[in-house]
Amino acid sequence: MMGTLEAGPVQLAPVAQTETDIGAAAHAARRRRATWLWIARIVLPVIVIGGWQLSTATGVVDKFFFGQPTAVWTALVELFTKGTAFGSIWSNLWVTIKEAILGFGLGTVAGVVLGLLLGQNRFLSEVCSPYIKALNSVPRIILGSIFVVAFGLGTFPKVLLAAVLVFFIVFFNAFQGVREVDQNLIANVRVLGASPLQVARHVTVPSALSWIIASLHTAFGFAIIGALVGEVLGSQAGIGLIITQAQGHFDPNTVFACMVLMAVVTLAAEYLLTMLEKRVLSWRPPNKSEAQAI
Amino acid sequence: MAGKQQNSATAAPRPSPSTTPARIELTGLTKRYITPTGEAFTAIQDVTFTVEPGQFCAIVGPTGCGKSTTLGQVSGLERASGGSVKVGGQLVNGVTTGVSFMFQADALFPWKTVLGNVMIGPTLNGSSKAEAVSLAQDWLRRVGLAGFEDRYPHQLSGGMRKRVAMAAALINEPKILLMDEPFGALDVQTKAIMQTELLGLWEQLRPSVLFITHDLDEAVALADRVLIMTSSPGTIKESFDIDLPRPRGEVQEIRHEKRFLELQNQIWASLKDEVERAYARTVSAA
């Protein structure tokens, strides 16, 4: 304590506002906000799922058509303990995941290769652009029917359908990524003597990469949709088949249970893709990816 | 686009850039573009001047007078519609060898570290990785960025990014340095520091420099010769020799010298008309 200061006749600020005090206050405010955030996050699904449970239990909503949260849980447990009519849930889950991953891989490779190619070649892109636009406006999910008819009930038609859905998302992003390349950078490496291949390796591909990786999040969701729809249209195994069968038996609870399962799979894939993104795009300024937090 | 960037496929295997500076000769250089509406637009017309080997030549002119177009021709990235460019006695046909660019925007690879950005020159030249790394580290030390090798461009200040760009442009010891308003986006203090550093590095390497700027003070402080360009179509109006002694030292201090102010006044008298004319045109067009 400094006696000379305290002896002064006027003391304007009774609260000592040191930097540590302000820091502690800000810290406490942040903690309070985090607590409320989590409380709200927990309350929200409790209201939604609890409301669903309540309204079906009281008969306001018919649980025969709309299912019931507790029954969905029972169906989920049964899927794992009793298995399904088509073998264990694990083997069916693996079938669907395999189809989605293969379709995802195929669609991504095709989308990236074609996107980079057309993005760099003006003539080629002008030749192809009306056809790509036309194909993109086709409701591609219908292609699933043709694939099932043409290629049977096996894995391949589902992979193909997933790949078609994935392709367009990745393609447009890769294409745009190449188009957004900083022309100064290209001029720079060209005067330094870069060959067209070196321009691609050092400038075009890395620049397009952030666009491509951003598109993969959406693309994986579409790969799952492709695999499931393919299975619903006709298959001998997979989550889509379980869904169709449950639909036939008027069993909404099993359908919801399958939805939950696939959501978990997609979330896991999302997590892996985010890890990949963080690794590959570690150079990016942190504020840029904040928008993707949601 | 009229005949643009089709020459890379025909580029011969590149000899390693010689460190001897080269004479740049422009003779009757004309460049026309086809605008999106299909009209021809003459960006520069009959531009003739010579930059002696090792000379620092600045081009000053109003906005949109074709200064950047002229640079594009010298680099060989764009093709002339008429006239010729010779570098070191050789006609430019395809990308000129031994040239480095510096732009107003940093033109750094955002996904490469500072070291990776500076290494790109020797890497493209075919140097081994170890060579490239040690050379890049040496250059980072020369521009005062030792210890920042692992940072990414977005983690640096504007001035530091300019230093990286400068190291990346000079690491291959180019015979020609083309600079398109390199310090245009910097604040006044940083600009002065970077100008002084550029002069220091240029005096060590002595490449021929073609330096484009709006800033007359900058042109007079740095250059051996200042060319005034008129607008639409761009032509060279006048040429001034700057006889300030070298080495010039601190750029901030040259500005107060008597000879600097004389030259600056002289050139401004010539430039003023052009600037006013260009401005009047933009006002009437708006």
Chai-1 contact restraints between the chains, C-beta under 6 A:
chainA,res_idxA,chainB,res_idxB,connection_type,confidence,min_distance_angstrom,max_distance_angstrom,comment,restraint_id
A,N184,B,F103,contact,1.0,0.0,6.0,A-B,restraint_1
A,N184,B,A105,contact,1.0,0.0,6.0,A-B,restraint_2
A,N184,B,A107,contact,1.0,0.0,6.0,A-B,restraint_3
A,L185,B,A107,contact,1.0,0.0,6.0,A-B,restraint_4
A,A187,B,L77,contact,1.0,0.0,6.0,A-B,restraint_5
A,N188,B,F101,contact,1.0,0.0,6.0,A-B,restraint_6
A,N188,B,A107,contact,1.0,0.0,6.0,A-B,restraint_7
A,R190,B,V95,contact,1.0,0.0,6.0,A-B,restraint_8
A,V191,B,S75,contact,1.0,0.0,6.0,A-B,restraint_9
A,V191,B,V99,contact,1.0,0.0,6.0,A-B,restraint_10
A,V191,B,F101,contact,1.0,0.0,6.0,A-B,restraint_11
A,L192,B,G121,contact,1.0,0.0,6.0,A-B,restraint_12
A,L192,B,L124,contact,1.0,0.0,6.0,A-B,restraint_13
A,G193,B,R14,contact,1.0,0.0,6.0,A-B,restraint_14
A,G193,B,L124,contact,1.0,0.0,6.0,A-B,restraint_15
A,A194,B,L124,contact,1.0,0.0,6.0,A-B,restraint_16
A,P206,B,W111,contact,1.0,0.0,6.0,A-B,restraint_17
A,W283,B,W111,contact,1.0,0.0,6.0,A-B,restraint_18
A,W283,B,Y152,contact,1.0,0.0,6.0,A-B,restraint_19
A,P285,B,H154,contact,1.0,0.0,6.0,A-B,restraint_20
